[in-house]
């Protein structure tokens, strides 16, 4: 059985409401900046997500 996390609910809503849209990573970065401006207590997880996304293609050493 796969783990189910609280975030799954938000991710499912995102996919159902906006899943057909095409966005750029620049747009996403701007939305994440706005989110952190509004919710600075979430700065660290957003930074970790952004770094993870930026490095997806890096070779794992």
Secondary structure by P-SEA (a helix, b strand, c coil): ccccccaaaaaaaaaaacccccccaaaaaaaaaaaaaacccaaaaaaaaaaaaaacccccc
